[in-house]
């Protein structure tokens, strides 16, 4: 774990943070997490993902905590007139082609940044995902950055940034840690929660 008392992490502007705090209070939600315990680079995973509301609330939580999260989209989406806005909201253009490996591109971008937080939903779908996509794990492991468990607990109406994990390279064992953490988190639609397993080779 990297303790960063200078908060040397990407921080969102005060206006967006204020709006996020208002939105959560209006919705009856609270944000949990201590930015002092976060490293300046990490991969944040959101699980379980069962509703379109997940993105809205997790962004509200993250912005309320004062953290700026980066996300990746195809470079065509960053053209004028919306490209500048997307970049201000944390967007980073990626070339999505058969000749470009998404994991490797993301790893290279993380390595090139002094401060960056990448948000990923491993299930990739709101329905009951049979398997988790493993890109989040390989990105974190190859970039040598921790994984931080982001969560939305609809039972308590609390969202936040929880446990950190440094990958060991043994994805099966590390997935046991991830499953154990999210076991006590209530999704919006519990019946749509997948098994949190990776596809066998």
URURFEN-V863715 format. One record per helix or strand of 3 or more residues. SS is the DSSP state (helix for helix, strand for strand). FROM is the first residue (numbers start at 1). LEN is the number of residues. If there is no record, write none. Layout:
SS,FROM,LEN
SS,FROM,LEN
This chain:
helix,14,14
strand,30,3
helix,35,3
strand,41,6
helix,53,12
strand,70,5
helix,75,4
helix,83,6
strand,91,4
helix,102,11
strand,116,5
helix,135,9
strand,146,8
strand,158,8
helix,171,12
helix,190,3
